[in-house]
Amino acid sequence: MAPLYPITSSSELQSFVSGSADQQDANEKYVLVMAESLLSHDAVKSGIDRIGGLFLYPETGSNNGSYDATTPQGDGTVDGALNPFASEKTKWNPTGNGFLAESLPFPVVMLENATTGAEFIKRAQINNKDGAGATYKAFMNYYFGPEEMNSLKCLNFTNIYGNRSPKCDPIGGQSSWSMRGNLKSDEIVLAMAGMDATSLSHVLSPGANTGASGLVALLAAAHALKGLPDSAFDKKVVFAAFQAEKFGFVGSRKFLSDLQKFTKDPNGACAYPVDDSSSPMGKSFCTYPMLSSTEFTNLTLANISYAIAVDQVGILPKSGNFTVHVNPHANDSSDLLDAILNAPSASSAVGEGNTGSLPPTPLTSFVNDAEYGQRNLIGAVLAGYEDGYTSERTYNSRHDEFTLLDVDAVVQAAQVLAESVFTLASSNATTAQMGKIEVDTWLVESMLSCIATDWSCDLMKKYSQPMVTTLIEYLSMTDSAWPSYSVPSTLYPGPLNNDRSMLVLKTSDSSYYSFLNDSWSDDDYAVRLFPNAYEFFTRSFLASAMVPNATADAAASCSQSQDCTDGGKGMECVYPGVCATKSAFHHEASSPGVQRTTTALLYDVVNSSMPIWTEPQWATDIGSYSFPDPGVWIGWITLAVGVVVTGLGVGASFMVLGSVQKMKLI
């Protein structure tokens, strides 16, 4: 506990950190109440020992800040080791101050709004008045462990009995990917986007532009191609949404790591493969190592002809133009550039970047040949910024909200992406075919609103319902079961848990296995995976988007996959309730630097040189609050009053006893 102290200007903050502020005891710690815009590590570092915590509140104007680095996931950051362009030192986030990456010995709590901030400031100012009476203090219960604790130590932590007892979990979740087009073709056109965002407060990470805009453009582009039959494509088209990209690019890196393992050793990479199962996650999977689907083994990195990532397309610069950032190490990107720049809907609103670098997106992993990527991969990022993020002070910030987005910009980005993908995946795209590609504006706006503000919205429920109903029957869950969602919505990915990590369920006794090194039987075992509402929707939407309109119109109706042919084996019931060949899959997003053990959610660190992001296993009573503390004198006064009252009571008792005459009982 520590007293609240008000900070209303940078000069007051400097006085405080030097120990000379008004009414400050230089030997005491305080919890500072201050506006977000005043905070930077440089501003507080000299007074770290005087700070017991921070309460930050947003301002009503545009003075809020981005706490991420100026070179996000690049030079000087933890993830810089995973970024082949880190040495370029491109300041993609020019207004960032880097506070997000600092290690601090005290909690930082973001207050909900400016009104709450004003109330806390008022309480703190009362403390600075002479003779004000009670002192307002703050209790902040967030324990991160000893100062020397880090991800490696907390994952390997042992208890007093010498048994493994980790105090944190790897950050991750479930990525989603799908494919359509000419599935017999070896050549691949890949479109991708990251799903997540972060901020100083994990529960206040709406990620509207940082995460949602690119993902929605990807999903809307996939949906816009439903008007074309698969026969119109000469190449295989893959859409991928990668989770937890802001934490070590783990979604894309895990996908590539598994892809490379199976490419190099197709027969030995999975010790216990399963084929022709009725699992709703896919009829082919692996139980050692645990992979909910092995359909990705039909892909190889070397066969990716073109790759396009979409990033932050919801807020455009004053020019109103998008920028294509091309991999500078690619051998020949002319066809890729032509397809994007000359897309019918581009209309001179897309230009080529000139930074000689790539911004941090899932594409970064695909071109990182120091790990699992291919340096000369022909790839590009379609972005809503040139040499620096247009969304100043909102990148990875609590202020990255839906209300700031330009829906029309996301619609145009999706249209350009869809047209570009089709041009690259077909030998001779006709004007008539291009005319059938049309992004649904209402759908884009609805998805942006749902993802950034409300995961329980009707749209997400409708697309997810067929798979939810399928899993309820498959896993014998209660009829009311539904994927988890947060309020308010946050695109912070969070840690892996029992629902978001595949386990094997033994149906006879309801026990779970982290690995299964035994033969598989659908009668004895089931694949247990139940991602959160956001991940659930993303895969379900892709599954529906992979079905051409003509195919969907002729398909059998259903409410769950078990209604489809052969009990749904290899099939899936997709929105709006039609049976289709399964073409969308989950893939676990977790650091390749850790691997499972036989105990569920217990991980071994297999590469300590990699950045490994984890989250503490929080106690159930974490939180913070402010209260008036009357001080020690009120306790002494209360004690004195109690002693006096007790003394008077004892005296009165003796007086009463003395006045009572003893009577002999008859």
Phi, psi and omega in degrees: 000146179205152179293150173285144177224129183276135174235116183245359180205163179295327179292322176296322179296318179295322177296321181294310184296337177273354178084016185240020181284161181299133178061023181262132170267111187298344181261003182248151176267149180228155170261116184277139173247119187205162176287149181303321187295342181276348189268128167207161181293322179299326184287335185244349190300327181284348179242023182306318184290348180262357185253127177259353179165169180228134166251115181252139178234148180282154176259155184285339180272209183251030184267006181286159186240161171265123183269000178282171182288159174292334177244072186302131181053030181230219184305129176082002180250165179301317183279358180302331179294343181258002185247111182293351180254012182300324183294342178289339177055036179291127182271077181295331182244071191299337181265003180287149179246001172078005183297330184302330185267359184280146175265126185235148180270016181214160180284151173237118184243131178264122178286154190298318184203178182293329179296315176296322178299319180297323179293319179292322176299318180300316179296317181294324180291330176300323180298332184272000179267134179296136176064031184282349181093235183297147178257128177282124180240167178238138172248120184237107185255084177222102183260121181257003183094183180299162182301326184278359184291138174217183184300317182295317182290320183286331176289330182261009186299139176240147180275185185293345179267001180083010180265147177300130180211072185300147181250014178207167179230146179296139175285136181178214182154217181233120170279168178223143176212158182210165179213151176204187182092214179275093185289347177276347181284144175280331184287141186232136167250120186249127173243137187213164176201154172277157183254341196246173175208175176211180175192183179296332175243121183296332181275354177239063180231071184295330173057033185301312178268318182303314184245312189291321187297316179293318179296315181296321176299320178296310181296318181293325177294317178299319180294323182294337181276358179297339180287351181250138177286161178299332181294345179282349182257138175265337181246167174279134179248128181239131173248131183225132176243115187257129181270154174059037179290332181283358181235072178080022179049036193292330179297308181289323181292320178294319178299313180292322179300312179293321179299315181291323179299315182284333176291317182284327183219073186299332182267336185254351183293332177242116182284330181229081179282153176233130178234152175060042178268163176266013179302132178296342180279348181142145184284345179241126179205186184224138179253356175203097359290167185276115178223122186292341176206144175246021177297336180296344179290350174280359179248153170221146181299321183296339182268002177282109181284319182215145177225133179231125173255148179244132185214128171048063183256014182265348178225115184259158175292176182301332179292339183076015185255151170269162178231138176257115178262112186265143175301114184291347181264359179290147183293311182208107183257013186298317180295320179295314179298316180299318182298322182278310184293330183256014175300141183308323183272356180293320175039054177062016181259011179232126179239168180266134179287161182226026181278344184069023184214173174240137175289160181289113177213178175303333178300332179305316180294324183289340179251005181271089183286353175288347178233265186243000188265188181233113190302320186264018178302133178282104185211162181205160175248121173271112190231159177265030180208160180263259181265002178201149184303132179289327184281069182302135176067011178242345182300127182048050184227157176295344183267006179278075191252159182303324184296342180274348188281147171262101184301321181298327178294318179294321177299314181294320178299317178296320180295314178299317180297313181299315180295321180293316180299315181294319179301317182286333184265356179237152183283330183205081181292127181267163178297322180296318179294317179299327181292340179276353180268109182218119179284137181274110183298316179300319181296318179299311181297320181294316180295318178300314181295315181297309185294321184274343185229331190203098180285355178260016182294162184298320182299312181294324179295317182298316181289328183275337189306314181302318180286325176299313179298321178299313183289329177300317178286317184297320183258007181054047179272167178292152183298336182269002182301139179207146180302147182289150175213155184257150175230116358289164179297139177221136178268007169298125189291328181077177183275161172293144176216185184297330180279323188264011178228129185296132172231163174257127179263124173271113191292334184290327182230008178060028176272158183242147179235135176281331172225156172225102178261064182207165179292148186263143171219128178297338179284333185257332187228162176216150176278120182256107177209125183217079185297174178287173188298326180292312179293322178301310181297316184302312179292318181297321179294315178299321179300318179290321183291339181281352183264113179303150183304318181296322178293317180296322181296330183263358186278157177289147179278160183196166172239345176205162187296331180296343178283345185275175183307138177058037177068017178090005179295117182076002180241169177208141172273118183240160177300135009264039180101051178229149179277136180212155174298134184295126184221006179229138189219156171270157171214128185298134174260105178208155184296132173296350179280353176234156175219154182295158168245183180289346176266128182302134177064021172247122189240143171263140174275119183254348177211094184284352179279346179276148170295127179235114182265133179225167174234137179301151173276095188292148171289162183285345184253023179293153179152182180213153176203161179245143183208154177278125179253112182289351177093179186286333184297323180296329176292315178296318179298316179299318179296317181297316178300319179297319179295316180298313181299318179297316179298315178298322180295318179296316179299317180297324180297315180296322179296318179294316180297322181292336182270355181271124177276139179283129181247136178279130181285136178262000000 
